[in-house]
Amino acid sequence: MARTKAVTVRVAEQPFRRLMRARRAKTQSELINTLLAEEDERLRSHRALRTTTGTARPHELDDRLL
C-alpha cells in the first residue's frame, strides 16, 4: 500500500524566492520536489556507504583514482 507524505513548513518568502531563482525552479512545488529528491538520494548514498564501510581490501584500491 503506497503512502503519501505531507509536510508543512514555513519559510520566509524572500529566501525562498532566491532559492527558486538559483535553482531555476518555475513553481514552488517543483523546487520542493527537487529538494526532497536530492535529500532522498543523499540518504541512500549515506546508507550505501555505511553498509560497505570496511569491505574493500588494500589490493582492491586503485590509488591512481585517489
NUSESE-950179 format. One record per atom (N, C-alpha, C): x, y, z; residue number from 1. Coordinates in steps of 0.2 Angstrom, whole numbers. Each point is the difference from the previous one (the first is absolute). Example, Ala and Ser with C-alpha at 12.3 -4.5 7.8 and 13.67 -1.06 7.14 Angstrom:
# residues 2
<r east="66" north="-28" up="39" num="1"/>
<r east="-4" north="6" up="0" num="1"/>
<r east="4" north="6" up="0" num="1"/>
<r east="-2" north="5" up="-4" num="2"/>
<r east="4" north="6" up="1" num="2"/>
<r east="-4" north="5" up="3" num="2"/>
This chain:
# residues 66
<r east="4" north="-6" up="0" num="1"/>
<r east="-4" north="6" up="0" num="1"/>
<r east="4" north="6" up="0" num="1"/>
<r east="0" north="4" up="-5" num="2"/>
<r east="4" north="6" up="0" num="2"/>
<r east="-3" north="6" up="4" num="2"/>
<r east="5" north="3" up="3" num="3"/>
<r east="-2" north="6" up="5" num="3"/>
<r east="2" north="7" up="-3" num="3"/>
<r east="-4" north="5" up="1" num="4"/>
<r east="2" north="6" up="-1" num="4"/>
<r east="2" north="4" up="6" num="4"/>
<r east="6" north="3" up="-1" num="5"/>
<r east="2" north="4" up="6" num="5"/>
<r east="-2" north="8" up="-1" num="5"/>
<r east="-2" north="3" up="6" num="6"/>
<r east="-1" north="7" up="-1" num="6"/>
<r east="4" north="3" up="6" num="6"/>
<r east="3" north="6" up="-3" num="7"/>
<r east="4" north="4" up="5" num="7"/>
<r east="-2" north="7" up="-1" num="7"/>
<r east="0" north="3" up="6" num="8"/>
<r east="-2" north="7" up="0" num="8"/>
<r east="6" north="4" up="3" num="8"/>
<r east="3" north="5" up="-4" num="9"/>
<r east="6" north="4" up="2" num="9"/>
<r east="-2" north="7" up="-2" num="9"/>
<r east="3" north="4" up="5" num="10"/>
<r east="-1" north="8" up="-1" num="10"/>
<r east="7" north="2" up="-2" num="10"/>
<r east="0" north="4" up="-6" num="11"/>
<r east="7" north="2" up="-2" num="11"/>
<r east="-2" north="8" up="-2" num="11"/>
<r east="5" north="4" up="2" num="12"/>
<r east="-1" north="7" up="-2" num="12"/>
<r east="0" north="0" up="-8" num="12"/>
<r east="-4" north="5" up="-2" num="13"/>
<r east="-1" north="0" up="-7" num="13"/>
<r east="7" north="2" up="-4" num="13"/>
<r east="3" north="5" up="2" num="14"/>
<r east="6" north="2" up="-4" num="14"/>
<r east="6" north="-5" up="0" num="14"/>
<r east="2" north="-3" up="5" num="15"/>
<r east="5" north="-6" up="-1" num="15"/>
<r east="-3" north="-5" up="-5" num="15"/>
<r east="-7" north="-2" up="1" num="16"/>
<r east="-2" north="-5" up="-4" num="16"/>
<r east="0" north="2" up="-7" num="16"/>
<r east="-2" north="6" up="-2" num="17"/>
<r east="0" north="3" up="-7" num="17"/>
<r east="7" north="0" up="-3" num="17"/>
<r east="5" north="2" up="5" num="18"/>
<r east="7" north="-1" up="-3" num="18"/>
<r east="2" north="-7" up="-1" num="18"/>
<r east="-2" north="-4" up="4" num="19"/>
<r east="2" north="-7" up="-1" num="19"/>
<r east="-3" north="-3" up="-7" num="19"/>
<r east="-6" north="2" up="-1" num="20"/>
<r east="-4" north="-2" up="-6" num="20"/>
<r east="4" north="3" up="-6" num="20"/>
<r east="2" north="6" up="0" num="21"/>
<r east="4" north="3" up="-5" num="21"/>
<r east="6" north="-3" up="-1" num="21"/>
<r east="4" north="-2" up="5" num="22"/>
<r east="6" north="-3" up="0" num="22"/>
<r east="0" north="-7" up="-3" num="22"/>
<r east="-5" north="-4" up="1" num="23"/>
<r east="-2" north="-6" up="-2" num="23"/>
<r east="-3" north="0" up="-7" num="23"/>
<r east="-2" north="5" up="-2" num="24"/>
<r east="-4" north="1" up="-6" num="24"/>
<r east="-7" north="-4" up="0" num="24"/>
<r east="-3" north="0" up="6" num="25"/>
<r east="-6" north="-3" up="1" num="25"/>
<r east="-6" north="4" up="-2" num="25"/>
<r east="-5" north="-2" up="-4" num="26"/>
<r east="-5" north="4" up="-2" num="26"/>
<r east="-6" north="1" up="5" num="26"/>
<r east="-1" north="-6" up="4" num="27"/>
<r east="-5" north="0" up="5" num="27"/>
<r east="3" north="-2" up="6" num="27"/>
<r east="-4" north="2" up="6" num="28"/>
<r east="2" north="-2" up="6" num="28"/>
<r east="0" north="-8" up="1" num="28"/>
<r east="-5" north="-3" up="-3" num="29"/>
<r east="0" north="-7" up="1" num="29"/>
<r east="6" north="-4" up="-4" num="29"/>
<r east="2" north="3" up="-5" num="30"/>
<r east="5" north="-2" up="-4" num="30"/>
<r east="7" north="0" up="4" num="30"/>
<r east="1" north="6" up="3" num="31"/>
<r east="6" north="1" up="5" num="31"/>
<r east="0" north="-5" up="6" num="31"/>
<r east="-6" north="-1" up="3" num="32"/>
<r east="-1" north="-4" up="6" num="32"/>
<r east="1" north="-8" up="-2" num="32"/>
<r east="-3" north="-2" up="-6" num="33"/>
<r east="1" north="-7" up="-2" num="33"/>
<r east="8" north="-1" up="-2" num="33"/>
<r east="3" north="5" up="-3" num="34"/>
<r east="7" north="-1" up="-1" num="34"/>
<r east="4" north="-1" up="6" num="34"/>
<r east="-1" north="5" up="5" num="35"/>
<r east="4" north="-1" up="6" num="35"/>
<r east="-2" north="-6" up="4" num="35"/>
<r east="-6" north="-3" up="0" num="36"/>
<r east="-1" north="-6" up="3" num="36"/>
<r east="3" north="-6" up="-4" num="36"/>
<r east="0" north="0" up="-6" num="37"/>
<r east="4" north="-5" up="-4" num="37"/>
<r east="7" north="0" up="1" num="37"/>
<r east="3" north="6" up="1" num="38"/>
<r east="7" north="1" up="1" num="38"/>
<r east="2" north="-3" up="7" num="38"/>
<r east="-5" north="1" up="5" num="39"/>
<r east="1" north="-2" up="7" num="39"/>
<r east="-1" north="-8" up="0" num="39"/>
<r east="-4" north="-3" up="-4" num="40"/>
<r east="-1" north="-7" up="0" num="40"/>
<r east="6" north="-3" up="-3" num="40"/>
<r east="3" north="3" up="-5" num="41"/>
<r east="6" north="-3" up="-3" num="41"/>
<r east="6" north="1" up="5" num="41"/>
<r east="0" north="5" up="3" num="42"/>
<r east="6" north="1" up="5" num="42"/>
<r east="-1" north="-5" up="6" num="42"/>
<r east="-6" north="-2" up="2" num="43"/>
<r east="-1" north="-5" up="5" num="43"/>
<r east="2" north="-7" up="-2" num="43"/>
<r east="-2" north="-1" up="-7" num="44"/>
<r east="2" north="-7" up="-3" num="44"/>
<r east="7" north="-1" up="0" num="44"/>
<r east="4" north="6" up="-2" num="45"/>
<r east="7" north="0" up="-1" num="45"/>
<r east="3" north="-2" up="7" num="45"/>
<r east="-2" north="4" up="5" num="46"/>
<r east="3" north="-1" up="6" num="46"/>
<r east="-1" north="-7" up="3" num="46"/>
<r east="-6" north="-3" up="-1" num="47"/>
<r east="-2" north="-7" up="2" num="47"/>
<r east="5" north="-5" up="-4" num="47"/>
<r east="1" north="1" up="-6" num="48"/>
<r east="4" north="-4" up="-4" num="48"/>
<r east="7" north="0" up="2" num="48"/>
<r east="3" north="6" up="2" num="49"/>
<r east="6" north="1" up="3" num="49"/>
<r east="1" north="-4" up="6" num="49"/>
<r east="-5" north="1" up="5" num="50"/>
<r east="0" north="-3" up="6" num="50"/>
<r east="0" north="-8" up="0" num="50"/>
<r east="-3" north="-2" up="-5" num="51"/>
<r east="-1" north="-8" up="-1" num="51"/>
<r east="7" north="-3" up="-3" num="51"/>
<r east="3" north="4" up="-4" num="52"/>
<r east="6" north="-2" up="-3" num="52"/>
<r east="7" north="2" up="3" num="52"/>
<r east="-1" north="4" up="6" num="53"/>
<r east="6" north="2" up="3" num="53"/>
<r east="4" north="-6" up="3" num="53"/>
<r east="7" north="0" up="-2" num="54"/>
<r east="4" north="-5" up="2" num="54"/>
<r east="0" north="-6" up="-4" num="54"/>
<r east="-3" north="0" up="-5" num="55"/>
<r east="-1" north="-7" up="-4" num="55"/>
<r east="6" north="0" up="-6" num="55"/>
<r east="3" north="6" up="-2" num="56"/>
<r east="5" north="0" up="-5" num="56"/>
<r east="7" north="-2" up="3" num="56"/>
<r east="3" north="-4" up="-3" num="57"/>
<r east="7" north="-2" up="2" num="57"/>
<r east="5" north="4" up="-3" num="57"/>
<r east="6" north="1" up="3" num="58"/>
<r east="5" north="5" up="-3" num="58"/>
<r east="2" north="-2" up="-7" num="58"/>
<r east="0" north="-6" up="-2" num="59"/>
<r east="2" north="-2" up="-7" num="59"/>
<r east="-6" north="2" up="-5" num="59"/>
<r east="-6" north="1" up="2" num="60"/>
<r east="-5" north="2" up="-4" num="60"/>
<r east="0" north="7" up="-2" num="60"/>
<r east="3" north="4" up="4" num="61"/>
<r east="0" north="7" up="-1" num="61"/>
<r east="5" north="2" up="-6" num="61"/>
<r east="-2" north="4" up="-4" num="62"/>
<r east="4" north="3" up="-6" num="62"/>
<r east="2" north="7" up="2" num="62"/>
<r east="6" north="1" up="3" num="63"/>
<r east="2" north="6" up="3" num="63"/>
<r east="1" north="6" up="-6" num="63"/>
<r east="0" north="-2" up="-6" num="64"/>
<r east="0" north="5" up="-5" num="64"/>
<r east="-7" north="4" up="0" num="64"/>
<r east="-5" north="-2" up="3" num="65"/>
<r east="-6" north="3" up="0" num="65"/>
<r east="-1" north="4" up="7" num="65"/>
<r east="4" north="-1" up="4" num="66"/>
<r east="0" north="4" up="7" num="66"/>
<r east="3" north="6" up="0" num="66"/>
